[in-house]
Amino acid sequence: MSFTYKRSSSLFNEAQKYIPGGVNSPVRAFNAVGGDPVYVKSAKGAYLHTEDGHQLIDYIASWGPMILGHAFEPVVDAVIEATKKGTSYGMPTELETQIAKLVVSMAPNVDQVRMVNSGTEACMSAVRLARGFTGRDKIIKFAGCYHGHSDSFLIQAGSGAVTFGSPNSPGVTIGTAQDTLLATYNNLDQVAEIFEKNKDQIACVIIEPIAGNMGCIVPQEGFLEGIRELCDANGALFVFDEVMTGFRLARGGAQETTGVKADIITYGKVIGGGLPVGAFAARQEIMNHLAPLGPVYQAGTLSGNPLAMSAGLAMLEHLNDNPDVFVNLAQKTEHLHKGIESVLSTKGIDHQINRCGSMMSVHFTDQPVIDFESAATGNNEWFKKFFHGLLDRGIYLPPSAFESYFLNDALSYEDLDRTVTAVEEVVSKW
Ligand code: PMP
């Protein structure tokens, strides 16, 4: 059976008249894989229900947040109850302290957390705080890492910024770009060199501790540890962007799984249970620099919004009480990895599968994928065929090779096996 998406295409045509490119976030437009995007009507558990009447197995989980599957009842109920009490006050609530207390108990090495409305805001604010704390201007980021769309980060950014021809976006001033120093993921010597050449000027190094925006890339042994040492030796802060990995890889995120300590940690996605939430956290000494205590300004009309905090609290409480979720998810991801690997190897198709916890990606290349350059060696024509072949069979992958799959706990082993069978069908025609 081959699925067709006629109604989605017609909705996309209409959308393009009123919304730039028809979408509110670029990767949704399918530019990397061709064709029209799929329109969702509703979602439940591991499945998306499209406007065309199809049920798809979902491997993006809203790009991460829906770790427990869509419309997870405790989260939905919490939002409904909160809504009845008013949707925003712009005043403090007890709920904000409850979720902050839980975040601080789950996340290693942090005393306080500030809530914002997106991962972009979290990373932007974290860097401002690092600059304010150290009194320095420059930051180091890695090619292919994505930290949201604020100006300082749109320098060789990953994710949609790759597809849309503007890893260095027009609109970012030269002055801003000059303060962002670029390094290669998994190349510690280069980071050391940059520190050497910019003595006493680096405020922080920001990194995705497990990268998910050039596909999934894991740090090689000693890489994060080495950056930690360089930061300490040079008086710079180490910022972990855990927007993807936070509350997904483990209760304590990548700090827990890698054992490397960060100074500021940014969160997004899972922390909001699918509502617009981001957060950044650090130890007291750093957070004291933030307004209203200190001079580093940061604010938000809707920050700590009661609906968003209710969803986030219900999500985090469930994860905190059921840490086996992380183990189950990693096992499911391994099962999918092994299944796809076996099919592609049998068929003799060049590929690399990278995996960490419930994140993974398939790259059609014979080279190990360890940084942006090696990720870019992937054969995009094969990726497109792979993506569309699976979509035709009711399976929804991220529509770009520069994205990670995010597995959700509602996926059954039957769903995973169906996916592997579909992969077999797709590549049998190659
Ligand atoms: N950091 C990382 C690691 C991300 O993956 C993303 C989004 N995919 C962001 C920051 C930005 O988050 P948002 O889209 O919520 O602004």
Boltz pocket constraint, residues with backbone or C-beta under 6 A from the ligand:
constraints:
  - pocket:
      binder: B
      contacts: [[A, 63], [A, 117], [A, 118], [A, 119], [A, 120], [A, 121], [A, 123], [A, 146], [A, 147], [A, 148], [A, 149], [A, 159], [A, 208], [A, 212], [A, 213], [A, 241], [A, 242], [A, 243], [A, 244], [A, 268], [A, 269], [A, 277], [A, 278]]
      max_distance: 6.0
